[in-house]
Amino acid sequence: MDSDQGAAPQPDEQPDSSGNGSRTAAETEPDYRFTLANERTFLAWQRTALGLVAGGVALEEFARLSLPNGLTHVVALGAVTLGAVLAVLGLVSWTRTQRAMRQGRPLPISRAIPVLAIGLALAAVLIGVGLVLT
């Protein structure tokens, strides 16, 4: 027989929704499907980051023919930098989401989405201006 059976819940414990006693919020294992979905989202952010880095390198190598050289360098460097930032933000987002699922808290909002949207919009505007000027 378990010696903890019938003991009062500790302050850091919450009642188990299944009615089987109490559970520590930090020790709750989420449904594996949610963990795998979180991992797939993380990998999607990493693919996006890798695509931006590759796009920045390609832009630096091949776009010199159609855009002013200074603008090409700025946009390429911006794409590579945005890729590096998104790789880190993807990891931070995965960690925060995994922790929230394990602790039974609401899922956090990703910080990477506005960074990506603003970065891509800025790159598009700069490339558009460069094409108009050439």
N, C-alpha and C positions, 0 to 999 in steps of 0.2 A: 504494500500500500504506500502511496506517495505521502511523504511527511509534510508537504506543503498544502495538502488538501484541506480545505476549510479555513486556511489562514486568510486574514484580512488583506485586501489588495493594497499594495504599496502606492504612494502618491504618484509615481511615474507610470502606473499601470492603469489600463482602461478595461471596462467590461468587454468580454468577447461576445460578439454579436451572435455566435453560434450557441451561446448558453453554456459553454464548457469552461467556466471559470473566468480568469483574467489573462491578459496578454500585455507584454511590454511593447509600447508603440515602436521603439527602435528595433525590435526583433521580429516584426511581422513580415513574413515573406509574401510579396504580392503574387497574384496569379502569373504563372510563367508567360502567358500570352502577352500581358502588359509589359513585362520585362523585355520580351523579344521585340515588341512594337517600338519600345523606347530605343532599343539597339538599332533597329532599322532606321529610325529617324536620325539617330546619331550618324549612321553611315551615309545617309542622304546628305547631311550637312558636310561631311568630309568629302563626298564626291563633288558637291558644289564648290567647296574650297579648292579642291584639286583642279576643277575646270577653270576657275578664275585664275589660278596660278599659270596653268597651261595657256589660257587665253592671253594673259599678260605677256608671256614669253613670245607667243606667236605674233602678237601685235607689235612687239618691239622688233622682231625679225622681218616681218613681211609688210607692215602697214606704212613703212617709211616712203613707199612709192606713191601713196595716195594722200597722206596727211603730212602736215608740217612736222619736222623732226622733233622739235621741242614738245609739241602736243602729243605726239606718239609716245615719247618717253614718259610724260606725266600720266597719261591714261594707262600705259603698261605698268608702271610702278604702282599706280592706284589699284589696278586689278590684282597684282601680286600681293600687295599689302592687305587688301580686302579679303583675299583668299586666306592669308595667314590669320587674320583676325577671326574669320568665320570658323576656321579649324579649332581655335581655342574656345570660341563661344559655343560651338557644337559640343565640345567636351563639358563645358560648364553647364549647359542646358541638360545634357544627359545625366550628369551628377545630381543636379537639383531635382530633376524629375524622378530619378530613381530614389533619392532620399525621401521625397514627398510621398511616393507610393508606399515605401516601407514604413513611414510614420503615420500613414492614414490622413495626410493633409491634402488640401486642394493642390492641383498641379500648378506649378508656376508658369507665368507667361514668358515665352522665349525672348531674350534680348537680341537675338541674332536677326530676327525678321525685319525690324526697322533698319538695322545696320545694312543688311543686304539690299533692301528696297532703295534706300537713299544712295548707297554706293553705285548701284546699277543705273539709277536715274541720272546721277551726276556723270557717270561714264558716257551714257548715251547722249547727254547734252554736249559734252566736250567733243565727242566724235562728230556729232552733227555740225557743230560750229566749225570744226576742222575741215569737214567736207565742203561746207559752204565757202570757206575762205580759200580753198585751193582751186 
